[in-house]
Amino acid sequence: MVTEADRIVQQLTRPVSILPLVVLRVVLGVLLYLSMLRFVLKGWVHALYGVPSFHFTYPGFGWVVPLPTPLLTSVYLLLAVLGLCIAAGCAYRLSMGLFCLLFTYTELLDSTYYLNHYYFVSLFTFLLLWLPLHRAAALDVRRRPACARTTVPVWMLWAVQGQLALVYVFAGIAKLNPDWLLHALPLRIWLQEQLGVPGLGFWLGQGWVAYVMSWGGLLFDLTIPLWLWWRRTRPLAYLMVVGFHALTGWLFPIGMFPLLMIGSTLVFFDTRDYAVAWHWLQRCPALRLLAWNLPDAAEPPLPPCLLATLGQRLIVTLFLLGQLVIPLRHWGYAGDVLWNEAGFRFSWRVMLVEKTGSAMFVVADPVSGKWWHVYPEDMLTPQQAKQMAFQPDLIHMFAQHLARQWQAQGYPAVQVYAEVWVSLNGRPAHRLVDPTVDLAREPRRIGAPRWVLPRPPQP
Amino acid sequence: MRVLRLLLVGFALLLGGCGSPARVGPTAAPDLATARRALLTRLTDTVIVPAYSAFAEQTAALLSASEALAANPTPATLAAAQQAWHATYVAWQPLPLSRTEAVRRTQLMSAVNKYPSNTRFIEENISHDNVLSAEQVSRFGATSRGLPALAYLLFDTPPETTLAAFQADARRGQYVVALAGDLHRTATDLYNFWAADGQNYRATFIASDGAGSQLRSGLSELVNAQINALDVLVQQRLGEPLGRKTGGTVQPDLVELTGTGVALAAQIATVQAIRDLLTGGLAEYLTLHARSNPELAAQLLAQTETTRAALAAIPEPLEQALTTHPDAVATAYAESRTLLMLFKVELANVLGVTVTFGDTDGD
């Protein structure tokens, strides 16, 4: 008797063509290569990790410190090479695993540089590490032909598509707030700086365009995985993906994120889509030379050097389930996440708020009666100071750093207070931090600290 | 490319058309692009370029006074030269408020007010027998030219000693004339850089509205320049002499160009120049377009006035007031900080201006 569970297992292990995963591997590998090379060529290794004398580490990762600039540059160059190895399917598991490890190391060095798409790269490479993207059209297969395969269980494809869907849907959920929906904020503010765009400036200056783009972006994020998944709407949906990311990438300085998403969402196309595309490409005489037999999903699966193990499935399942919880963890914290930023990172809050802050620290020694005003710009890079000025956990970290510095200079009882003003989405500035609380005595804790003042009322 | 851009906008509109309610939010805003262009035009023509013009004129007066001093060093000509220097330093204060990237690249401003001066080099030049001319001085490093170098020669010692030095060594007067001539030429070059009948940076600046991800519109650069000027006012010009970085011990020797008595007048001029930008159109623009923060324009105007008044309430010179009237100086410092916060946090936020341009990605 076939039980419901059996049917589910059968459905999840149904073989499908490996082609979408192979395409993803090649495209992603090339993009990772370009990203890493770009990082080095722009001089960011030294600017972001060599110049600062202090780094904002993540809780529990204080031991992760930057290597000297030449060595760290070598790490980025190695990452670029690993990107090419991934694309070519060369020592795939090692390349993907090492890429994930080294890239995550660089991201753990300083939380003021946190970007959602960096987080995405860490997650995505970790997920792909467990999947056999190198079993076709790869150097690994050329070396060990016995390991070649044309199909994978469908759950593997769904896991990758699910990861992408998580990004979009949570980015959409994050937009469900009054500022985004009712006031078209922060887009209305950002578009002011785009009025010089040739041909578009006039439109971007119209108030209603910001509303249209806000609501359009929300609907796009919430529903695009569905349209990509549904075969009938897939081509149009992909065009929308390209259009949406091209527009945002063109208007805002968001680096490689648009290309990463445009490239990664190719995984939603199946063999039939590629066959159609291939058919069209063959009409071009120049491309006939590139004739290549597409893997056939109907081909019976090869046995086995690669059947997914139970451990593999378990890791992927737990990994994806974890991501259902992490972006919503702020529900367990007091206060507004857009204001206190408790649970803001790692939750796909992409381009969600316009925040500006100004911070000044008062360091006081009750024994000698001396006191100092410390402006973060004197000790941090502009990028670090700017990010710290509106993120309470970073403010606390910097206050503790100041306390340690003064203690080392012979002021063991030093107190540190913060004068921090923050403006959110164009509203009048308000104090973010209680200026009477000695941050040197406050422990680092998960969630919203008690010394973060409540968000000002909305208009 | 143009077709692609139009397609992208069409796409954006299509997206919204699919799901946006028929009526959301307030009615359409006035044409923002036109308003911003009008604002930049007005500020450039009525505030910024006139400030460059006034500075150039003042340097001409300083050159005349310097020539008079060199020709005939008397208490009267020295006092006149000192007075002309004082007025020139005050006239200089509005210019850093329009130090955009393009202005910075001309490297003209760095030749005007780089301090501390390299006094050893200046004295060496006076003691040599080389020709002292504006051309010669223009080849010197920035710390041996400009207003601080002139201040060193005109104010460094008590008036009687200064005068005696000019009377004893004619080359001292020649060096002052050369410095003033070089300064006048730099000021004229700066004016010509902006002027419509010169290099016409005026037109480039007005047209430089944000485009794509470059995040460097004219308004954005202007706001950043105000923030930088206020940062310097708070931290260096007031904070450091007040001892805010030295455990509360006042540091009179850290007053800008100490001994010249110009510090307070210059600081007031900075705040006044910021206020001129507000009254010259920025406040009106905010009233019309900063709907999420409707009080901001009035707040900025009030705070510039409060800050100006707090500075004016400090008795001259600042070096003495630090010890005789510390509360008055502390009040001016606090008011300046509030003004800085309003610019750095509220104004930048409401305009979507990127404070401190960086070259990294965001998301």
Interface residues (C-beta under 8 A of the other chain):
Chain A: K42 W44 A47 L48 Y113 L115 N116 H117 L182 H183 A184 L185 P186 I189 W190 L191 Q192 E193 Q194 L195 G196 V197 P198 G199 L200 G201 F202 W203 L204 G205 Q206 G207 W208 V209 Y211 V212 M213 W215 G216 G217 L218 L219 F220 M240 G243 F244 A246 L247 G249 W250 L251 F252 P253 I254 G255 M256 F257 V350 M351 E354 K355 T356 G357 S358 M360 D365 S368 G369 K370 W371 W372 H373 V374 Y375 E377 D378 P382 Q383 A385 K386 W421 V422 S423 L424 N425 G426 R427 P428 A429 P459
Chain B: R2 R5 L6 L7 L8 V9 F11 A12 L13 L14 L15 G16 G17 C18 G19 S20 P21 V24 G25 P26 T27 A28 A29 D31 L32 A33 T34 A35 R36 A207 S208 D209 G210 A211 G212 S213 L215 S217 S220 D231 Q235 G239 R244 K245 T246 G247 G248 H289 A290 S292 N293 E295 L296 R337 L340 M341 L342 K344 V345 E346 A348 N349 V350 L351 G352 V353 T354 V355 T356 G358 D359 T360 D361 G362 D363
